[in-house]
Every structure is written in C-alpha cells, then in structure tokens.
C-alpha cells in the first residue's frame, strides 16, 4: 500500500502545469522522471512547454526524455500496474512489449480489487440506510412486517459483504 500512496502522489504532482519556479529551476531530468513514473507519453512535454512559455522558458527536451525513461522503469512494473488498476485507471501505452504480459495480469487484478471495493462501499451504504430505517421505525408492533423485511435485508447484505471482503483479500496484492 505504501507504493500505492507514492504512485498517487506522483500522479497528483505531475497532473498540473508546471509552476514558474519549476520552469526557472529547470530540473528537466527530474520532471521527466516524475512524468515517466506517472506513465506519461513523450507528447506530454508539450504541456510543460506551454506552461513554461508563459515565463519565456523552453524545456530541455533531451534531459526531460532521459528522465522520463528512468521514470518509466518505475511505471512499467507489475506493482505499478496493479496500483493503476486498484485506482480504477487504465494502463498507459508507454511500456515495452516485453513488460506487458506481467503488467496486464497485475493490472487486471488491481481492477478486480477496485471493482470489489466499489461493491463493498455500495453495500455498506445500503446497510447504513437499512439500519437508519430500522432505527426510525416505531417499536410498538405496528411496523412488525417492515421490521422483519429490513432485518432479512440486513442479513442478506451482511452475507454478501462477508463474501466480498474475502474476495477483496484475494485481490489485495498482485
């Protein structure tokens, strides 16, 4: 999971245009490495060129691409592919063919984890709604049929949740 947070941070950092400070400092190799680790394509440098043009600065394309290639070594791994899938995202088409089979397998497992987690979240919301409705019903016997129906629904939800928690555990690591 620590890799998950690191990848998410990289994706957030590189998702925005460069600041004037980043353009002026010109660590194009470092910027490229972050972009590569986020799975950015070679065309992505155009975003940086646009951001930095506002400050009269052009990217060092060679340094950026060298850095991007270094970053791709982080992105083009099964663990990264799993995390991308666990975030519900598609793999970017930037990795060598030799890496793809293992990456696609890990990515598929990450996507399953994402789907199962979504199903769990949906059922947990439904469970809370049922509990809230149960709590709001009068306890004087006038709503006995509704109580029974909601308790039955709650048992069904709990059973499905137990299954999904076990299922999610199977997909929690690649």
C-alpha positions in Angstrom: 0.0 0.0 0.0 2.9 2.4 0.6 3.7 2.1 -3.1 0.1 3.0 -3.8 0.4 6.3 -1.9 3.7 7.1 -3.6 2.2 6.5 -7.1 -0.9 8.5 -6.2 1.4 11.4 -5.1 3.3 11.2 -8.3 0.1 11.3 -10.3 -1.1 14.3 -8.4 2.1 16.2 -8.7 2.5 15.7 -12.4 -1.2 16.2 -13.2 -0.8 20.0 -13.0 1.0 22.5 -15.2 4.5 23.5 -14.0 4.9 26.5 -11.8 7.2 29.4 -12.8 9.7 28.2 -10.1 9.8 24.7 -11.7 10.3 26.2 -15.1 13.1 28.5 -13.9 14.9 25.8 -11.9 14.8 23.7 -15.0 15.3 20.2 -13.4 14.1 18.7 -16.7 15.6 15.3 -15.9 13.7 15.2 -12.6 10.5 16.5 -14.2 10.8 13.8 -16.9 11.5 11.1 -14.2 8.2 12.1 -12.4 6.3 12.1 -15.7 7.7 8.7 -16.6 6.8 7.3 -13.2 3.3 8.5 -13.9 3.2 6.8 -17.3 3.3 10.0 -19.4 3.8 9.7 -23.1 6.6 11.6 -25.0 3.9 14.1 -26.1 3.3 15.2 -22.5 6.3 17.5 -22.6 4.1 19.8 -24.7 2.1 20.6 -21.6 5.3 21.7 -19.9 6.4 23.7 -22.9 3.0 25.6 -22.8 3.3 26.2 -19.1 6.9 27.4 -19.3 6.4 29.5 -22.4 4.4 31.9 -20.2 7.6 32.6 -18.4 9.8 32.7 -21.5 11.4 29.3 -20.8 11.6 26.2 -23.1 12.0 22.6 -21.7 15.3 20.8 -22.2 13.8 18.0 -24.3 16.8 15.7 -24.2 17.1 15.9 -20.3 13.3 15.5 -20.0 13.2 12.4 -22.1 16.2 10.9 -20.3 14.4 11.4 -17.0 11.1 10.1 -18.5 12.9 6.9 -19.5 14.2 6.5 -15.9 10.7 7.1 -14.6 9.2 4.5 -16.9 11.3 1.9 -15.2 9.1 2.6 -12.1 5.8 2.8 -14.1 6.5 -0.3 -16.3 6.4 -2.8 -13.4 3.7 -5.2 -12.3 3.4 -3.4 -8.9 2.7 -0.1 -10.6 0.3 -1.7 -13.0 -1.6 -3.2 -10.0 -1.8 0.2 -8.3 -3.1 1.8 -11.5 -5.8 -0.9 -11.7 -6.6 -0.6 -8.0 -7.3 3.1 -8.7 -9.7 2.1 -11.5 -7.4 3.6 -14.1 -6.3 2.2 -17.5 -2.7 1.4 -18.2 -1.0 3.9 -20.4 0.6 2.6 -23.6 4.2 3.6 -22.8 5.9 0.4 -21.8 8.0 -2.1 -23.8 6.1 -5.1 -25.1 8.4 -7.4 -23.0 6.8 -6.0 -19.8 3.2 -6.0 -20.9 2.1 -9.6 -20.1 3.1 -9.4 -16.4 1.8 -5.8 -16.2 -1.6 -6.7 -17.7 -2.0 -9.6 -15.3 -1.3 -7.4 -12.3 -3.4 -4.5 -13.7 -6.4 -6.9 -14.1 -6.0 -8.0 -10.5 -5.9 -4.3 -9.4 -9.1 -3.6 -11.5 -10.8 -6.5 -9.7 -9.7 -5.1 -6.4 -11.2 -1.7 -7.4 -14.4 -3.3 -8.5 -14.9 -5.4 -5.4 -14.1 -2.3 -3.2 -16.7 -0.4 -5.1 -19.2 -3.2 -4.5 -18.3 -3.2 -0.8 -18.7 0.5 -0.5 -22.1 0.4 -2.2 -23.3 -2.4 0.1 -22.0 -0.6 3.2 -24.0 2.5 2.2 -27.1 0.3 1.6 -26.5 -1.3 5.0 -26.4 2.1 6.8 -29.6 3.1 5.0 -31.3 -0.1 6.2 -30.1 0.4 9.8 -31.3 4.1 9.7 -34.7 3.0 8.5 -34.9 0.3 11.2 -33.9 2.8 13.9 -36.7 5.2 12.7 -39.5 2.6 12.8 -41.8 2.5 15.8 -41.2 -0.4 18.2 -44.9 -0.7 19.1 -45.6 -3.6 16.8 -47.3 -1.5 14.1 -44.4 -2.0 11.8 -43.6 -5.6 12.5 -43.7 -6.7 8.9 -41.4 -3.8 7.9 -39.0 -4.7 10.7 -38.9 -8.3 9.6 -38.3 -7.3 6.0 -35.5 -4.9 6.9 -33.8 -7.4 9.2 -34.0 -10.0 6.4 -32.5 -7.5 4.0 -29.7 -6.7 6.6 -28.9 -10.4 6.9 -28.6 -10.7 3.1 -26.4 -7.6 2.9 -24.1 -8.9 5.7 -23.8 -12.2 3.9 -22.8 -10.6 0.6 -20.4 -8.3 2.5 -18.6 -11.3 4.1 -18.1 -12.8 0.7 -16.9 -9.6 -0.8 -14.4 -9.0 2.0 -13.0 -12.4 1.4 -12.9 -11.8 -2.4 -11.2 -8.5 -1.9 -8.5 -10.1 0.2 -7.7 -12.4 -2.8 -7.1 -9.3 -4.9 -5.3 -7.2 -2.3 -1.9 -8.0 -3.6 -0.7 -8.9 -7.0 
